[in-house]
Structures are given as C-alpha cells and as structure tokens.
Amino acid sequence: MDLASRYKGVVGFVFGNENSNSSEDSYVERLLDRISNGVLAEDRRHAIAELQTIVAESRAGQLAFGAMGFPVLMGVLKEERDDVEMVRGALETLVSALTPIDHAKGPTNEVQPALMNTDLLSRESESISLLLSLLSEEDFYVRLQEAILSIPRGITRLMDMLMDREVIRNEALLLLTYLTREAEEIQKIVVFEGAFEKIFSIMKEEGGSDGGVVVQDCLELLNNLLRSNASNQVLLRETIGFDPLISILKLRGSSYSFTQQKTINLLSALETINLLMMGGSEADPQKDSNKITNKTVLAQKKLLDHLLMLGVESQWAPIALRCSALRCIGDLVAGHSKNLDALSSKVLGEERQVEPALNSILRIILRTSSMQEFIAADHVFKNFCEKNTDGQAMLASTLIPHPNSMTDASLEEDVNMSFGSMLLHGLALSESDGDLETCCRAASVITHILKDNSQCKEKVLQIELEAPMPSLGAPELLLHRIVRYLAVASSMKNKDGQPGYSYVQPIILKLLITWLADCPNAVQCFLDSRPHLTYLLELVSSTSSTVCVRGLAAVLLGECVIYNKSSENGKDGFTIADAISQKIGLTSYFLKFDEMQRSFIFSSVKPAQSHKPLTRSTTASMAEIEDDENDLTDQKNEDHPILTSVFDAQFVNFVKGLEVNIREKMVDVYSRPKSDVAVVPAELEQKGGESDKEYIKRLKAFVETQCSEIQKLLGRNATLAEDLARTGHSHPELMAGSGSDRVQIETLRRDLQEASQRVEMLKAEKAKIESEALMYQNLAGKLESDLKSLSDAYNSLEQTNIHLEKEAKTLKSGGTSTSPDIGAIKAEAREEAQKESEAELNDLLVCLGQEQSKVEKLSARLSELGEDVDKLLEGIGDDMALPEDEDEED
C-alpha cells in the first residue's frame, strides 16, 4: 500500500493550519536528517513518504523544504537507484515540491513556494543532469514488472487483491496501472484473470462517473488493456459487452453538475471509446474490420445520443469534455455509412424547438468563443463529408439564402433556419472583426461540402448573396464575396498593429483552392472579375503576409493556369502565366512553393493525429481548460496554432500534388504558342510587277524561315522553363544566376561528362590488354618451363650416351671380337637419339616463333597505351639461363 496514506493527518497534527507559526523548518529538517543519515532503509522510506505528504498538502511544507531538501533527495537518487520504492518516493516528493497548491486563493503578493523551489532546482546544473541520467537507465518500473513476473502466480495474487478491502484494492489498482502500460505479457495475464469484470464491478460500486479517483484509475487500467490490442477489444465486446462502458457516459440527475473529478472520469471514458473506434494497432491486419464492428456495436448501444448530450446539448459542460465528445462523434461516423445516416437524421431539442443535430453542431461552429470547440465541431463535418457524396449533396441542397434579409437576422434568431440558410447567413454578415471570423468558420464548413464533389461545386457556384447594404448595389456571387473577405482580412490589424486573425486568410484560401480544383467553371468565375487576379498577384508578392499565405496564394494562381479551359483573350492560361512571369517572376513564384513547404504548418504535419494516453496528470490539465483558451499565441511561429489542426495531412499532400502539376503546366505553356495570335507583316503584300509564281515562292521561303525560328524559339523556351522549374524545386539558391551562366555551365558539364566517358573507355581497354598480356606472360612462363624440362631430358640423354660410351670402351678393351658389333650399336643409338632430339627441338622452335609473334603484337599495343614493355618483360627467362651458364662454366 502507499506509505503516504499512513501519514494522511500528519500535516494537520504538526503544522495546524496554513498560517500557524509552528516550527515547520525544524520538522522538515528532522525528516531530511532521517532520510540522509538513517540506518534502517525502512525508516528512510517512511521519512520520504511523510515528507512527500507534507510538501504535497502544505505551502508551509513546500517553503520549509526549500534549499535543504534538494541536496538530500538528489543524494537518494544518486546512491539508492536499486531501491525502487525509495527512488519513486524521492521523485514524487520533488514533483510535489514543484507543484503549486491552490487550497485557497491568497493575496496576489503572497509568496509562491513552488515557484521558488522551481527556481532553486533550475539553478543546479548537476541536479538537472542527474534527473536526465535517470532517463537513460532501464526504467525501474520495468524491473519491477520483471520481478513480479518471476514470482509464481504474482499477477494472479495481485488481481485477487482487487476484491480485498478498499485500501489494499486501491493500492493494487494503482500498481496494475503502472504494470500494464507497456508490458504486453502482463496485459494478457491480467485479462485472463478476469480484469474486465472486476474493473466494471469496482466502477459501479464507486458510483460510475460520479465516483472518485478510483474510477479514474479503473478507466486508466482499462485503457491500458485496450490500447492497440484488437484481441482484447474483441474479448470485451463478446463477453461483457459495451453497455457498462456507455452507462458511465449517461448523465444522471437534473442539475448536470460537473465537478473536476467527474469531468476527468468522463474524459477517461471517452478515451476508452476512442480506443475502441481506432480498432487496434496499425500493424494489425484485422484493425479495419474490428474498427467497423466496434463502431456498429457502439452505435447500436445508443452511443451517439450520449455523445450529442455531452458535446452539443450540455453547453454547461466543461469545454474539454464538449470537445472530446465532438471528436468522438466525428470518429464514430467516419467511414461508416449507417452511422452517417444516423447522424444526418438525428434531431435534438424539445418538441417546439426541435432541429437537426447537424444544425446544432453548425451553430456551435458559428457561435462558440472557444477555438478548440470550433476545431472539434469542424472535425465532425470533415468526417461527415469525407467520401460521402450523398451527404455532401444533401447539405449543398439546403444552401438557399433565407427569404428575409441575410443581414437583418442575428445568429441568436436562426433557430428556424435551415442548415444552408444558417451557413449562408454566416457568410453574409458585415465585414467587422467578429463577423469576419464567423465568415471564416462558415468557409471551413463549405470546404468540406465541396471537397472532391464537382456537382456540389457547380451548384454552389450559382449562389448569390445580397449586398451588406442595399446602397452597395446588386447581389454578388458567393465566390466573389469570399474573395472580397480574403482581401478585407489582409487589412485587419490587431491591438499591436500587426495583421489580425492570421488564420482567416489561410482558411479562406483553403476553400478557394478546394473549390477551383478540377473545376474550370469556378476558375472562369474567379477570373470574371479582373481585380481578383490583380489582388492575387499582389498577395503572392506581399511582404506583410505570412509565408503560408503567400504560398497558398501562389497555388491558387497556379490552379488558374492548370484548370483553365478558357480561350477568351485575357483570361486563358497563357495570359495568367504571362502575368505571373511579368508581375512576380517565375523564379520568385516557384520560390513561394519552397518557402511554404518549409514553413511550420507544412513541415510539422502528421499522417494521423496521435492520442496520448490519459493519466492523472494529463487528464487534470485537460479538465482545467478555460473559455479563454483561444488566446493562443506562438512567438516562434508566425502562423496561428489553429492551422495545424485545419491543415491536415490530406490537404498538405493535395497541395504538394498541385505544386507538381503547376510546374509541369508552366513548362507546357511556355512550350507552345498562343493559337489565336497571328502577325502578318506589311511586306508580305504582293509587289507590283511580281508574278504569282514568284510571290508564292517568296511567301513559301518566308514561312519556312519563320517556322524554323519558331521551332528553335519553342525548344529554347521549353528548355529554359523546364530548367527553371527544376532549379526552383531542388536548388533555389542557384536561381540568382543569369541564363548565360547556366548555359555555359551546362556546356562545360556536358564536355566534362564526355571526357569522363572517354577516360572510362580507355581505362577499360587498358585493363583488358593488361589482362591479356598477363595471360600470355603466364603462357610464356609455361613454355619456358617445358623447355627447361626438355633441356633436362636432353642432358639426361647425353649422360646416358656418355655412360654407354664408357661401357663400350670397357667392352672394347675386354675383347676385339665384339668391337664391330659394339661400334655399330653405338652409332645406331647415337643416330636415334640425335633424330629424336632434333624433332623435339624443331617443335619447340615453332612454338617459340608463334609466341614471339604474339609478344611483339602485344608489345606494340602496350607501347601505344603508354606502357613500358621492357619493364614488363624484365626478368622473364633469367632463371632459365642459369643452368646453361653453369654447364658452360663446368
């Protein structure tokens, strides 16, 4: 059990109240002395637990801890790393000493001991290094896991403790949450021991969402067992089911009060729902099927009703809870046709004020003062419209201006409006600061309705809005109104004189990019108003705009080229490309793409939003989100933080694909002439006295010359444009060089490449010849070896001949009767040996002649390649000459 619980009343007993003048310093000092000088380890652990309780509950204890406590606890961390309980107690004490205590709001000038302790710790570099070194070691909780697994039936006994008395149960529950965070083996054992039944039994006993921290611990343990584990999710679904989990989300009573602990419990339960809708780990092949099944079962259990109550109808609920519920609604309908239909048909409210759920969610988007709630509600429409053409068409069909004046009614009077009328009402407001933000949010919803849906794009293209005031003229098209809002947003300034609403322009640009994509009629409508192109060119070059805005404006300009089907002079793709070249410059224009891709918004995008596990610390911070949370600032990033959520991975990848198409289209535009341009010089008129035949001949020659020049010009244009696009994409730093420099460099590069190829060919030929020379050298050595063997045989024959001659002499001296026969035999043997030797010598001379011819040819070729032939042949045959010289000396 937690040793700190044994000292629950210590603070009140020793210190009395917060303002008492008792000897806090001396008491804390005695505890520190026990920790540093205690003999028994158990006594030191008790002292640490007591100290942790004091600094966690008392400002006086934190103040007394001060500079005395840090050296003592750092000594424990340094010397007692093998004592898991002691190290854990020391770390928890440090955390408590640095955590502010808000039992009662004191004077504004009151000393904040937690801040003082933080300052003291930050000044000790050795202490920071020691804490960081703990991260590099094997986690002592992992060692604890291994120790428990090594104990026979250790996990089983721990699970049995969940049914023990309350104090032991709570400590066992805490230990299990630590053990199951990463240990898959322990997770399997815990589930096998009936963890699901015991967890929900404890939560029911504690009062569900109205329970205390024990319910939170149960949900954290449950999340550890379900996170990225499809098999455990299936087991939960097919055994006890999802009913006990969904019952936690049911609000009870009439007051619907939300304490901080209840909010945390509900957030933890929503995290469990989110884990089930994820289906398992990315590597699990059954993830998708399990995800669909979980969503189906959850919807059958009326989860959508509970989520709508928490996220939409309960506007008195904390913002963090409403945001989490809205995100769960979006995830529940994503990619699930039945759930999409259920949401589109769901109605909320009382009998006389019933309205579709989508209308209520749209009202949240247009009205809320919380940026986080806007993002969460926008997430619902994003997932509702994703690959849901029927849903998009249904929403687009309601986009009809309200019969009454769109500017007379306020958002508080829009209860009876249809979805589309409410959305257009948000776009038809005045151009003041607050209304411009509302228009921006409405634009984000229209983006989802139009995405990848050409029919919706064409339909919305016909919508007209009334002018803000009758004196301003006739109604204008919705597309033109949105472009006007884009221009107005650039002139807005905040209190510091800087451009205000830095997220408005990017969101409106996102809508325009989505709308014009693969929609020539939208491009034509955009270009129908000449000031639109002028403003867009200025926006791309504006130094006061952010990198993201300039890059998106450049993409929108590129769409006016690649999706332009007009042949009207002044509005075709060639004219737009020419305007870009003259007003901005192709070099600068392509650089806008590179700068945008390096911006924080585009470089930090993630494929999918990661969900951090909810623990006691993270849920507490989420539950404390206030309504002023939208005061988001990031001094390191010029773009508004909201854009990291609005610009998801899909849109970023879509923009990257557009960039490639724009570069290719620019090359194509500069590679072909304008078909409607024709120049007929006056000198082409037929001259007086010139015959028709001569006139036709002269015209033919002129046309041939012009065609040749045009082809050369087009080829040069294509080369330059392609080089510019390639250089701007991969090496923007080289774009400052002139065209002549690049041509010269390219020529030198080609010459160098050709020379390198020739050198490589010569090297290969040289290596081949050297290989052949080595082969013939080895062959010559073999022949010389054979010659030596033949010489040895000849010498042996001579020795035999000499021996025979000696024998003949001996026989001759022995008797004259045999001398004629011996002489004949000797002569015959000598003649036969001489014939045999001459034949072998002739064969050898023929071979040597052939090899000499080859050597001469190889020597000539090696000389051409610059090799020293004499050096290569040096030493060949020297060894063979030695025996002959020795014989001659003998």
NORBELRA-V611474 format. One record per backbone hydrogen bond with DSSP energy under -1.0 kcal/mol. CO is the residue of the C=O (numbers start at 0). NH is the residue of the N-H. E is the energy in kcal/mol with one decimal. If there is no record, write none. Layout:
# NORBELRA-V611474
co:CO nh:NH e:E
co:CO nh:NH e:E
This chain:
# NORBELRA-V611474
co:1 nh:4 e:-1.3
co:2 nh:5 e:-1.3
co:3 nh:6 e:-1.4
co:4 nh:7 e:-1.2
co:6 nh:9 e:-1.4
co:8 nh:12 e:-1.9
co:9 nh:13 e:-2.7
co:10 nh:14 e:-2.7
co:16 nh:19 e:-1.4
co:21 nh:23 e:-2.3
co:22 nh:26 e:-1.7
co:23 nh:27 e:-2.7
co:24 nh:28 e:-2.3
co:25 nh:29 e:-1.9
co:26 nh:30 e:-1.9
co:27 nh:31 e:-2.4
co:28 nh:32 e:-2.0
co:29 nh:33 e:-2.1
co:30 nh:34 e:-2.0
co:31 nh:35 e:-2.3
co:32 nh:36 e:-2.7
co:33 nh:37 e:-1.3
co:39 nh:43 e:-1.7
co:40 nh:44 e:-2.2
co:41 nh:45 e:-2.1
co:42 nh:46 e:-2.0
co:43 nh:47 e:-2.2
co:44 nh:48 e:-2.5
co:45 nh:49 e:-2.4
co:46 nh:50 e:-2.4
co:47 nh:51 e:-2.5
co:48 nh:52 e:-1.9
co:49 nh:53 e:-1.9
co:50 nh:54 e:-2.4
co:51 nh:55 e:-1.5
co:52 nh:56 e:-1.2
co:53 nh:57 e:-1.7
co:57 nh:61 e:-2.0
co:58 nh:62 e:-2.8
co:59 nh:63 e:-2.6
co:60 nh:64 e:-2.1
co:61 nh:65 e:-1.8
co:64 nh:68 e:-2.6
co:68 nh:72 e:-2.4
co:69 nh:73 e:-2.6
co:70 nh:74 e:-1.7
co:71 nh:75 e:-1.6
co:72 nh:76 e:-2.4
co:73 nh:77 e:-1.7
co:74 nh:78 e:-2.4
co:75 nh:79 e:-2.6
co:79 nh:82 e:-1.2
co:81 nh:83 e:-1.1
co:82 nh:86 e:-2.4
co:83 nh:87 e:-2.5
co:84 nh:88 e:-2.3
co:85 nh:89 e:-2.2
co:86 nh:90 e:-2.3
co:87 nh:91 e:-2.5
co:88 nh:92 e:-2.0
co:89 nh:93 e:-2.1
co:90 nh:94 e:-2.3
co:91 nh:95 e:-2.2
co:92 nh:96 e:-2.3
co:93 nh:97 e:-1.2
co:106 nh:109 e:-1.6
co:111 nh:115 e:-1.9
co:112 nh:116 e:-2.8
co:113 nh:117 e:-2.2
co:114 nh:118 e:-2.1
co:115 nh:119 e:-2.3
co:116 nh:120 e:-2.6
co:117 nh:121 e:-2.2
co:118 nh:122 e:-1.0
co:120 nh:123 e:-1.3
co:122 nh:124 e:-1.0
co:123 nh:127 e:-1.8
co:124 nh:128 e:-2.3
co:125 nh:129 e:-2.1
co:126 nh:130 e:-2.3
co:127 nh:131 e:-2.4
co:128 nh:132 e:-2.0
co:129 nh:133 e:-1.0
co:138 nh:142 e:-1.6
co:139 nh:143 e:-1.8
co:140 nh:144 e:-2.2
co:141 nh:145 e:-2.3
co:142 nh:146 e:-2.2
co:143 nh:147 e:-2.3
co:144 nh:148 e:-2.4
co:145 nh:149 e:-1.6
co:150 nh:153 e:-2.1
co:152 nh:156 e:-2.3
co:153 nh:157 e:-1.9
co:154 nh:158 e:-2.6
co:155 nh:159 e:-2.0
co:156 nh:160 e:-1.2
co:158 nh:161 e:-1.3
co:159 nh:162 e:-1.5
co:160 nh:163 e:-1.7
co:164 nh:168 e:-2.8
co:165 nh:169 e:-2.6
co:166 nh:170 e:-1.8
co:167 nh:171 e:-2.6
co:168 nh:172 e:-2.3
co:169 nh:173 e:-2.1
co:170 nh:174 e:-2.2
co:171 nh:175 e:-2.3
co:172 nh:176 e:-1.8
co:173 nh:177 e:-1.6
co:174 nh:178 e:-2.3
co:175 nh:179 e:-2.0
co:181 nh:183 e:-1.0
co:182 nh:186 e:-1.9
co:183 nh:187 e:-2.0
co:184 nh:188 e:-1.7
co:185 nh:189 e:-2.7
co:186 nh:190 e:-2.4
co:187 nh:191 e:-2.3
co:188 nh:192 e:-1.7
co:189 nh:194 e:-1.1
co:190 nh:193 e:-1.7
co:193 nh:197 e:-1.7
co:194 nh:198 e:-2.8
co:195 nh:199 e:-2.2
co:196 nh:200 e:-1.8
co:197 nh:201 e:-2.2
co:198 nh:202 e:-2.2
co:199 nh:203 e:-2.1
co:200 nh:204 e:-2.1
co:201 nh:205 e:-2.0
co:202 nh:207 e:-3.0
co:206 nh:209 e:-1.5
co:207 nh:210 e:-1.9
co:212 nh:216 e:-2.3
co:213 nh:217 e:-2.3
co:214 nh:218 e:-2.4
co:215 nh:219 e:-2.2
co:216 nh:220 e:-2.3
co:217 nh:221 e:-2.5
co:218 nh:222 e:-2.5
co:219 nh:223 e:-2.0
co:220 nh:224 e:-1.5
co:221 nh:225 e:-1.4
co:222 nh:226 e:-2.2
co:225 nh:228 e:-1.7
co:228 nh:232 e:-1.6
co:229 nh:233 e:-2.4
co:230 nh:234 e:-2.2
co:231 nh:235 e:-2.3
co:232 nh:236 e:-2.4
co:233 nh:237 e:-2.3
co:234 nh:238 e:-1.0
co:235 nh:240 e:-2.2
co:241 nh:245 e:-2.5
co:242 nh:246 e:-2.2
co:244 nh:247 e:-1.0
co:258 nh:262 e:-2.4
co:259 nh:263 e:-2.1
co:260 nh:264 e:-2.4
co:261 nh:265 e:-2.5
co:262 nh:266 e:-2.4
co:263 nh:267 e:-2.3
co:264 nh:268 e:-2.1
co:265 nh:269 e:-2.4
co:266 nh:270 e:-1.8
co:267 nh:271 e:-1.7
co:268 nh:272 e:-2.1
co:269 nh:273 e:-2.3
co:270 nh:274 e:-2.2
co:271 nh:275 e:-2.0
co:272 nh:276 e:-2.0
co:273 nh:277 e:-1.1
co:274 nh:278 e:-1.0
co:280 nh:283 e:-1.1
co:283 nh:286 e:-1.7
co:285 nh:289 e:-2.4
co:286 nh:290 e:-2.5
co:287 nh:291 e:-2.3
co:288 nh:292 e:-2.2
co:289 nh:293 e:-2.6
co:290 nh:294 e:-2.4
co:291 nh:295 e:-2.3
co:292 nh:296 e:-2.5
co:293 nh:297 e:-2.7
co:294 nh:298 e:-2.2
co:295 nh:299 e:-2.0
co:296 nh:300 e:-1.4
co:297 nh:302 e:-1.9
co:298 nh:301 e:-1.6
co:301 nh:305 e:-1.3
co:302 nh:306 e:-2.5
co:303 nh:307 e:-2.4
co:304 nh:308 e:-1.9
co:305 nh:309 e:-2.2
co:306 nh:310 e:-3.1
co:307 nh:311 e:-2.1
co:307 nh:312 e:-2.5
co:308 nh:313 e:-1.7
co:312 nh:314 e:-1.6
co:313 nh:316 e:-1.7
co:317 nh:321 e:-2.1
co:318 nh:322 e:-2.9
co:319 nh:323 e:-2.0
co:320 nh:324 e:-2.2
co:321 nh:325 e:-2.3
co:322 nh:326 e:-2.3
co:323 nh:327 e:-1.8
co:324 nh:328 e:-1.9
co:325 nh:329 e:-2.2
co:326 nh:330 e:-2.3
co:327 nh:331 e:-2.3
co:328 nh:332 e:-1.6
co:332 nh:335 e:-1.8
co:335 nh:339 e:-2.1
co:336 nh:340 e:-2.2
co:337 nh:341 e:-2.2
co:338 nh:342 e:-2.2
co:339 nh:343 e:-2.3
co:340 nh:344 e:-1.5
co:345 nh:356 e:-3.1
co:347 nh:354 e:-2.1
co:354 nh:347 e:-3.0
co:355 nh:359 e:-1.7
co:356 nh:360 e:-2.3
co:357 nh:361 e:-2.3
co:358 nh:362 e:-2.3
co:359 nh:363 e:-1.6
co:360 nh:364 e:-1.8
co:361 nh:365 e:-2.2
co:362 nh:366 e:-2.3
co:363 nh:367 e:-2.5
co:369 nh:373 e:-1.8
co:370 nh:374 e:-2.2
co:371 nh:375 e:-2.1
co:372 nh:376 e:-2.6
co:373 nh:377 e:-2.5
co:374 nh:378 e:-1.6
co:376 nh:380 e:-1.2
co:377 nh:381 e:-2.2
co:378 nh:382 e:-2.1
co:379 nh:383 e:-2.1
co:380 nh:384 e:-2.2
co:381 nh:385 e:-1.1
co:384 nh:387 e:-1.7
co:387 nh:391 e:-2.5
co:388 nh:392 e:-2.5
co:389 nh:393 e:-2.3
co:390 nh:394 e:-2.3
co:391 nh:395 e:-2.7
co:392 nh:396 e:-2.0
co:394 nh:397 e:-1.0
co:395 nh:398 e:-1.5
co:397 nh:399 e:-2.6
co:404 nh:408 e:-1.1
co:409 nh:412 e:-1.8
co:413 nh:416 e:-1.1
co:417 nh:421 e:-2.4
co:418 nh:422 e:-2.2
co:419 nh:423 e:-2.8
co:420 nh:424 e:-2.1
co:421 nh:425 e:-1.7
co:422 nh:426 e:-1.0
co:423 nh:427 e:-1.2
co:431 nh:435 e:-2.3
co:432 nh:436 e:-1.5
co:433 nh:437 e:-1.7
co:434 nh:438 e:-2.5
co:435 nh:439 e:-2.0
co:436 nh:440 e:-2.0
co:437 nh:441 e:-2.4
co:438 nh:442 e:-2.2
co:439 nh:443 e:-1.5
co:440 nh:444 e:-1.5
co:441 nh:445 e:-2.1
co:442 nh:446 e:-1.8
co:443 nh:447 e:-1.2
co:444 nh:448 e:-1.7
co:445 nh:449 e:-2.1
co:446 nh:450 e:-1.3
co:449 nh:452 e:-1.8
co:452 nh:456 e:-1.8
co:453 nh:457 e:-2.3
co:454 nh:458 e:-2.2
co:455 nh:459 e:-2.7
co:456 nh:460 e:-1.3
co:458 nh:461 e:-1.4
co:459 nh:462 e:-1.3
co:462 nh:477 e:-2.7
co:464 nh:475 e:-2.3
co:468 nh:471 e:-2.3
co:469 nh:472 e:-1.4
co:475 nh:464 e:-3.2
co:476 nh:480 e:-2.2
co:477 nh:481 e:-2.3
co:478 nh:482 e:-1.9
co:479 nh:483 e:-2.0
co:480 nh:484 e:-2.1
co:481 nh:485 e:-1.8
co:482 nh:486 e:-1.8
co:483 nh:487 e:-2.4
co:484 nh:488 e:-2.5
co:487 nh:490 e:-1.2
co:491 nh:499 e:-1.9
co:493 nh:496 e:-1.8
co:497 nh:493 e:-3.3
co:500 nh:503 e:-1.8
co:502 nh:506 e:-1.7
co:503 nh:507 e:-2.4
co:504 nh:508 e:-2.7
co:505 nh:509 e:-2.1
co:506 nh:510 e:-1.8
co:507 nh:511 e:-2.3
co:508 nh:512 e:-2.7
co:509 nh:513 e:-2.3
co:510 nh:514 e:-2.4
co:511 nh:515 e:-2.7
co:512 nh:516 e:-1.2
co:515 nh:518 e:-1.8
co:518 nh:522 e:-1.7
co:519 nh:523 e:-2.6
co:520 nh:524 e:-2.4
co:521 nh:525 e:-2.3
co:522 nh:526 e:-2.2
co:528 nh:531 e:-1.6
co:529 nh:533 e:-1.5
co:530 nh:534 e:-2.9
co:531 nh:535 e:-2.4
co:532 nh:536 e:-2.3
co:533 nh:537 e:-1.9
co:534 nh:538 e:-2.6
co:535 nh:539 e:-2.0
co:536 nh:540 e:-1.2
co:545 nh:549 e:-2.4
co:546 nh:550 e:-2.3
co:547 nh:551 e:-2.4
co:548 nh:552 e:-2.5
co:549 nh:553 e:-1.9
co:550 nh:554 e:-1.9
co:551 nh:555 e:-2.4
co:552 nh:556 e:-2.1
co:553 nh:557 e:-2.2
co:554 nh:558 e:-2.0
co:555 nh:559 e:-1.2
co:557 nh:560 e:-1.3
co:557 nh:561 e:-2.6
co:558 nh:562 e:-2.1
co:567 nh:570 e:-2.1
co:571 nh:575 e:-1.8
co:572 nh:576 e:-2.6
co:573 nh:577 e:-2.4
co:574 nh:578 e:-2.3
co:575 nh:579 e:-2.4
co:576 nh:580 e:-2.2
co:577 nh:581 e:-2.2
co:578 nh:582 e:-3.0
co:579 nh:583 e:-1.9
co:579 nh:584 e:-2.7
co:584 nh:588 e:-2.8
co:585 nh:589 e:-2.6
co:586 nh:590 e:-1.5
co:587 nh:591 e:-1.1
co:589 nh:593 e:-1.3
co:590 nh:594 e:-2.6
co:591 nh:595 e:-2.0
co:592 nh:596 e:-2.4
co:593 nh:597 e:-1.4
co:595 nh:598 e:-1.2
co:598 nh:602 e:-2.5
co:599 nh:603 e:-1.8
co:614 nh:618 e:-2.5
co:615 nh:619 e:-1.5
co:616 nh:620 e:-1.7
co:617 nh:621 e:-1.9
co:618 nh:622 e:-2.3
co:621 nh:624 e:-1.4
co:625 nh:628 e:-1.3
co:627 nh:630 e:-1.6
co:629 nh:631 e:-2.3
co:633 nh:636 e:-1.3
co:639 nh:642 e:-1.9
co:640 nh:643 e:-1.3
co:641 nh:644 e:-1.3
co:641 nh:645 e:-1.9
co:642 nh:646 e:-2.8
co:645 nh:647 e:-1.4
co:647 nh:651 e:-2.1
co:648 nh:652 e:-2.4
co:649 nh:653 e:-2.0
co:650 nh:654 e:-2.4
co:651 nh:655 e:-2.0
co:652 nh:656 e:-2.1
co:653 nh:657 e:-2.0
co:654 nh:658 e:-2.2
co:655 nh:659 e:-1.5
co:656 nh:660 e:-1.9
co:657 nh:661 e:-2.6
co:658 nh:662 e:-2.1
co:659 nh:663 e:-2.1
co:660 nh:664 e:-2.4
co:661 nh:665 e:-2.3
co:662 nh:666 e:-1.7
co:663 nh:667 e:-2.0
co:664 nh:668 e:-2.8
co:665 nh:669 e:-2.0
co:667 nh:670 e:-1.0
co:673 nh:676 e:-1.3
co:680 nh:683 e:-1.2
co:681 nh:684 e:-1.7
co:686 nh:689 e:-1.8
co:690 nh:694 e:-2.5
co:691 nh:695 e:-2.6
co:692 nh:696 e:-2.0
co:693 nh:697 e:-2.4
co:694 nh:698 e:-2.4
co:695 nh:699 e:-2.4
co:696 nh:700 e:-2.1
co:697 nh:701 e:-2.2
co:698 nh:702 e:-2.7
co:699 nh:703 e:-2.4
co:700 nh:704 e:-2.2
co:701 nh:705 e:-2.6
co:702 nh:706 e:-2.9
co:703 nh:707 e:-2.2
co:704 nh:708 e:-2.3
co:705 nh:709 e:-2.8
co:706 nh:710 e:-2.5
co:707 nh:711 e:-2.0
co:708 nh:712 e:-2.6
co:709 nh:713 e:-3.1
co:710 nh:714 e:-2.5
co:711 nh:715 e:-2.5
co:712 nh:716 e:-2.7
co:713 nh:717 e:-2.8
co:714 nh:718 e:-2.3
co:715 nh:719 e:-2.6
co:716 nh:720 e:-2.8
co:717 nh:721 e:-2.6
co:718 nh:722 e:-2.5
co:719 nh:723 e:-2.5
co:720 nh:724 e:-2.7
co:721 nh:725 e:-2.6
co:722 nh:726 e:-2.8
co:723 nh:727 e:-2.9
co:724 nh:728 e:-1.4
co:725 nh:729 e:-2.1
co:726 nh:730 e:-2.2
co:730 nh:733 e:-1.7
co:731 nh:734 e:-1.3
co:733 nh:736 e:-1.4
co:737 nh:741 e:-1.7
co:738 nh:742 e:-2.3
co:739 nh:743 e:-2.5
co:740 nh:744 e:-2.7
co:741 nh:745 e:-2.5
co:742 nh:746 e:-2.3
co:743 nh:747 e:-2.6
co:744 nh:748 e:-2.4
co:745 nh:749 e:-2.2
co:746 nh:750 e:-2.5
co:747 nh:751 e:-2.7
co:748 nh:752 e:-2.2
co:749 nh:753 e:-2.5
co:750 nh:754 e:-2.6
co:751 nh:755 e:-2.4
co:752 nh:756 e:-2.0
co:753 nh:757 e:-2.3
co:754 nh:758 e:-2.5
co:755 nh:759 e:-2.2
co:756 nh:760 e:-2.1
co:757 nh:761 e:-2.5
co:758 nh:762 e:-2.6
co:759 nh:763 e:-2.2
co:760 nh:764 e:-2.4
co:761 nh:765 e:-2.8
co:762 nh:766 e:-2.4
co:763 nh:767 e:-1.9
co:764 nh:768 e:-2.4
co:765 nh:769 e:-2.7
co:766 nh:770 e:-1.9
co:767 nh:771 e:-2.1
co:768 nh:772 e:-2.9
co:769 nh:773 e:-2.4
co:770 nh:774 e:-1.9
co:771 nh:775 e:-2.8
co:772 nh:776 e:-2.5
co:773 nh:777 e:-2.2
co:774 nh:778 e:-2.2
co:775 nh:779 e:-2.8
co:776 nh:780 e:-2.1
co:777 nh:781 e:-2.0
co:778 nh:782 e:-2.5
co:779 nh:783 e:-2.5
co:780 nh:784 e:-2.1
co:781 nh:785 e:-2.5
co:782 nh:786 e:-2.6
co:783 nh:787 e:-2.3
co:784 nh:788 e:-2.1
co:785 nh:789 e:-2.5
co:786 nh:790 e:-2.7
co:787 nh:791 e:-2.5
co:788 nh:792 e:-2.3
co:789 nh:793 e:-2.5
co:790 nh:794 e:-2.9
co:791 nh:795 e:-2.4
co:792 nh:796 e:-2.3
co:793 nh:797 e:-2.4
co:794 nh:798 e:-2.4
co:795 nh:799 e:-2.3
co:796 nh:800 e:-2.4
co:797 nh:801 e:-2.8
co:798 nh:802 e:-2.6
co:799 nh:803 e:-2.5
co:800 nh:804 e:-2.4
co:801 nh:805 e:-2.2
co:802 nh:806 e:-2.2
co:803 nh:807 e:-2.8
co:804 nh:808 e:-2.4
co:805 nh:809 e:-2.1
co:806 nh:810 e:-2.8
co:807 nh:811 e:-2.7
co:808 nh:812 e:-2.4
co:809 nh:813 e:-1.2
co:810 nh:814 e:-1.3
co:817 nh:821 e:-2.4
co:818 nh:822 e:-2.5
co:819 nh:823 e:-1.9
co:820 nh:824 e:-2.6
co:821 nh:825 e:-2.6
co:822 nh:826 e:-2.3
co:823 nh:827 e:-2.6
co:824 nh:828 e:-2.5
co:825 nh:829 e:-2.5
co:826 nh:830 e:-2.3
co:827 nh:831 e:-2.3
co:828 nh:832 e:-2.3
co:829 nh:833 e:-2.2
co:830 nh:834 e:-2.2
co:831 nh:835 e:-2.3
co:832 nh:836 e:-2.3
co:833 nh:837 e:-2.4
co:834 nh:838 e:-2.3
co:835 nh:839 e:-2.0
co:836 nh:840 e:-2.4
co:837 nh:841 e:-2.3
co:838 nh:842 e:-2.2
co:839 nh:843 e:-2.2
co:840 nh:844 e:-2.4
co:841 nh:845 e:-2.1
co:842 nh:846 e:-2.1
co:843 nh:847 e:-2.5
co:844 nh:848 e:-2.1
co:845 nh:849 e:-2.1
co:846 nh:850 e:-2.6
co:847 nh:851 e:-2.2
co:848 nh:852 e:-1.8
co:849 nh:853 e:-1.9
co:850 nh:854 e:-2.6
co:851 nh:855 e:-2.0
co:852 nh:856 e:-1.9
co:853 nh:857 e:-2.7
co:854 nh:858 e:-2.5
co:855 nh:859 e:-2.0
co:856 nh:860 e:-2.1
co:857 nh:861 e:-2.7
co:858 nh:862 e:-2.0
co:859 nh:863 e:-1.7
co:860 nh:864 e:-1.6
co:861 nh:866 e:-3.0
co:862 nh:865 e:-1.3
co:867 nh:871 e:-1.5
co:868 nh:872 e:-2.3
co:872 nh:875 e:-1.8
co:874 nh:877 e:-1.2
co:876 nh:880 e:-1.0
co:880 nh:884 e:-2.0
co:881 nh:885 e:-2.2
co:882 nh:886 e:-2.1
co:883 nh:887 e:-2.4
co:884 nh:888 e:-2.3
co:885 nh:889 e:-2.3
